[in-house]
Structures are given as structure tokens and as C-alpha cells.
Amino acid sequence: MSDDYYVFIIDTDSYSGNFERAMCGYLTGIQNESTSRTDKYVDLFMQEMNVEEPYEYNEHILFMSGDFGESPVEIFSTPGFFNDGHGGHYKDGTEYSGNKYPAYQSVGIFMDRKPTDEEIKILKERANKFQLLNDYHETIKVLGFRLIQRITTEVEIVI
């Protein structure tokens, strides 16, 4: 069994900890916990994709252990942005003299294999639709997409 996996990442202009579960539900139909706020996005996925069970369509979504239990989604830092430690997010190059921290404005969805070109196209389309559907206090703008592969390497050490 391989521990290698992929992460489809959606970069946005907003703190992603406020909406990552809902976005994952809308893009994949899968969520780590059922809430009234995220259930509606899972329901929309199943209606729009015409499936009765999300795993009919997304059996390759992977649940990973994290700080808050197992989840198919996690917030990721966004290249080109920083956080001031007080909730302010800024583009790199912005004049700022204080401490700079990663800006977590990206949503990563875990997959046990590389998504196909068609799956990537659908994920991108749904992410762009999500930014128009969301009912959060802030407007979310999708800035771009990334796909990363996490590779586990084992090295035997003679003892």
C-alpha cells in the first residue's frame, strides 16, 4: 500500500477556514461532518451531478488525519500572500514592518490518485460556481488552482 497521495488546491482571496468544508461538499459531495451549513452544498452536488451517493462519483476522495480528526479537506497556505498575525491578509510586496505568517486562503481536497483531466475540469468549474453561491459574510474569489503530489519515502537505517 502506498502512502502517496494528491491534493487538489483551490487558492482564494479569503481566509479558507471559514468555508473549506462547504466548498469541499459542493465540489465533491463529501464532507467530514454533517452540519446544516455544509449539508446544503452536498445536496446541491448530488442534484447537479445527478448522483444518489457522492461516492458513486468520488470514490477517490481520501480522508486524512489532521488536527481535528479525519477529513477530506484542509486549509492550505496560499503562495504570494502573508498574514500579519491579527487576521489581516496581504499580497507579498505589500509594505509591512511586522511579523509575517502564512496566509491560509486555500482549500485542499485529498485524493488517493491523480485526478483525470475531466475531473480537474469539473472541480475547477464547481469551485468557480461556489464563489457565486456561498452564503458567507465575505465574498470569496477563486484566484487559481494547484495540484500537488505528496510522496512518502522510506529509507532503511542499519542499526
C-alpha positions as a printed NumPy array, in Angstrom:
array([[  0.   ,   0.   ,   0.   ],
       [  1.347,   3.397,  -0.953],
       [  1.182,   6.387,   1.36 ],
       [  1.49 ,   8.74 ,  -1.619],
       [ -1.486,  10.963,  -2.385],
       [ -2.561,  14.082,  -4.254],
       [ -4.078,  17.349,  -3.08 ],
       [ -6.23 ,  19.45 ,  -5.376],
       [ -5.861,  23.013,  -4.074],
       [ -8.122,  25.979,  -4.711],
       [ -6.415,  29.312,  -3.97 ],
       [ -8.752,  32.119,  -2.885],
       [ -8.541,  35.675,  -1.617],
       [-10.249,  34.891,   1.726],
       [ -9.394,  33.   ,   4.915],
       [-10.39 ,  29.446,   3.937],
       [-11.041,  28.202,   7.473],
       [-14.459,  29.833,   7.202],
       [-15.659,  27.799,   4.215],
       [-13.366,  24.834,   3.411],
       [-15.898,  22.157,   4.427],
       [-18.734,  23.744,   2.473],
       [-16.516,  24.14 ,  -0.593],
       [-15.423,  20.501,  -0.382],
       [-19.082,  19.441,  -0.046],
       [-20.038,  21.445,  -3.124],
       [-17.082,  20.274,  -5.22 ],
       [-17.161,  16.584,  -4.214],
       [-20.372,  15.819,  -2.321],
       [-18.231,  14.612,   0.578],
       [-17.802,  16.161,   3.997],
       [-16.241,  15.107,   7.274],
       [-19.213,  16.087,   9.42 ],
       [-22.819,  16.907,   8.71 ],
       [-23.956,  20.433,   9.533],
       [-26.896,  22.432,   8.259],
       [-24.453,  24.817,   6.606],
       [-22.493,  22.136,   4.713],
       [-25.389,  19.727,   4.06 ],
       [-26.95 ,  22.132,   1.582],
       [-23.774,  22.126,  -0.522],
       [-23.64 ,  18.321,  -0.507],
       [-27.298,  18.287,  -1.575],
       [-26.519,  20.71 ,  -4.395],
       [-23.643,  18.481,  -5.526],
       [-25.907,  15.418,  -5.665],
       [-28.639,  17.302,  -7.547],
       [-26.327,  18.988, -10.041],
       [-24.2  ,  15.88 , -10.655],
       [-27.284,  13.621, -10.705],
       [-25.973,  11.079,  -8.187],
       [-27.653,   9.45 ,  -5.19 ],
       [-24.438,   8.832,  -3.28 ],
       [-21.381,  11.079,  -3.567],
       [-19.047,   8.076,  -3.534],
       [-20.61 ,   6.934,  -6.815],
       [-18.748,   9.855,  -8.329],
       [-15.843,  10.481,  -5.973],
       [-14.584,   7.177,  -4.617],
       [-11.026,   8.535,  -4.928],
       [-11.506,  11.223,  -2.234],
       [ -9.22 ,  10.43 ,   0.686],
       [ -9.797,  11.132,   4.391],
       [ -6.586,  12.218,   6.115],
       [ -5.891,  12.535,   9.83 ],
       [ -5.428,  16.113,  10.943],
       [ -5.712,  18.392,  13.939],
       [ -9.485,  17.928,  14.081],
       [ -9.828,  14.235,  13.177],
       [-10.134,  12.651,   9.757],
       [-11.205,  14.908,   6.929],
       [-11.214,  15.01 ,   3.118],
       [-10.298,  18.706,   3.214],
       [ -7.812,  21.019,   4.902],
       [ -6.835,  24.662,   4.707],
       [ -3.523,  25.378,   2.988],
       [ -1.245,  28.394,   2.886],
       [ -1.529,  30.491,  -0.232],
       [  1.582,  31.403,  -2.241],
       [  2.023,  35.129,  -2.756],
       [  0.185,  36.177,   0.422],
       [  1.018,  36.649,   4.104],
       [ -0.884,  37.107,   7.344],
       [  0.008,  39.754,   9.93 ],
       [ -0.938,  37.52 ,  12.881],
       [ -4.025,  39.626,  13.617],
       [ -6.285,  38.379,  10.833],
       [ -5.042,  40.688,   8.101],
       [ -4.053,  39.079,   4.807],
       [ -1.814,  40.887,   2.333],
       [ -0.174,  40.258,  -1.03 ],
       [  3.576,  39.726,  -0.958],
       [  5.279,  43.01 ,  -1.711],
       [  2.856,  44.983,   0.466],
       [  4.754,  47.327,   2.738],
       [  4.528,  45.842,   6.227],
       [  7.106,  46.031,   9.003],
       [  5.691,  43.478,  11.475],
       [  5.905,  39.711,  11.627],
       [  4.674,  37.803,   8.606],
       [  2.922,  34.424,   8.812],
       [  1.435,  32.085,   6.189],
       [ -1.954,  33.204,   4.846],
       [ -4.346,  30.253,   4.858],
       [ -6.594,  31.227,   1.981],
       [ -6.522,  27.919,   0.1  ],
       [ -8.661,  24.788,   0.286],
       [ -7.021,  21.399,  -0.302],
       [ -9.006,  18.249,  -1.133],
       [ -7.195,  14.931,  -0.64 ],
       [ -7.255,  12.223,  -3.324],
       [ -5.761,   8.757,  -3.418],
       [ -4.854,   9.111,  -7.097],
       [ -4.171,  11.84 ,  -9.623],
       [ -7.48 ,  13.256, -10.84 ],
       [ -8.216,  12.91 , -14.542],
       [ -8.28 ,  15.962, -16.81 ],
       [-12.089,  15.717, -16.857],
       [-12.258,  15.574, -13.04 ],
       [ -9.967,  18.608, -12.778],
       [-12.166,  20.485, -15.255],
       [-15.278,  19.704, -13.182],
       [-13.589,  20.664,  -9.899],
       [-12.489,  23.995, -11.384],
       [-15.97 ,  24.696, -12.775],
       [-17.608,  23.873,  -9.445],
       [-15.098,  25.992,  -7.486],
       [-15.865,  28.954,  -9.719],
       [-19.606,  28.37 ,  -9.196],
       [-19.115,  28.061,  -5.414],
       [-17.696,  31.562,  -5.192],
       [-21.037,  32.826,  -6.546],
       [-23.237,  30.573,  -4.36 ],
       [-21.709,  30.965,  -0.943],
       [-23.682,  32.464,   1.915],
       [-20.724,  33.619,   3.962],
       [-20.145,  37.132,   5.235],
       [-17.311,  37.759,   2.852],
       [-17.141,  37.46 ,  -0.894],
       [-14.85 ,  34.63 ,  -1.944],
       [-12.831,  34.981,  -5.121],
       [-11.052,  31.988,  -6.62 ],
       [ -7.542,  33.02 ,  -7.651],
       [ -6.269,  29.766,  -9.134],
       [ -5.698,  26.049,  -8.761],
       [ -2.804,  23.757,  -7.923],
       [ -2.285,  20.014,  -7.797],
       [  0.405,  18.649,  -5.543],
       [  1.604,  15.115,  -5.037],
       [  2.786,  14.117,  -1.597],
       [  5.335,  11.317,  -1.795],
       [  6.425,   9.187,   1.137],
       [  9.995,   7.957,   1.052],
       [ 11.308,   5.179,   3.247],
       [ 14.952,   4.733,   3.986],
       [ 16.08 ,   1.742,   5.974],
       [ 18.689,   2.588,   8.535],
       [ 21.062,  -0.129,   9.658],
       [ 21.105,  -0.341,  13.452]])
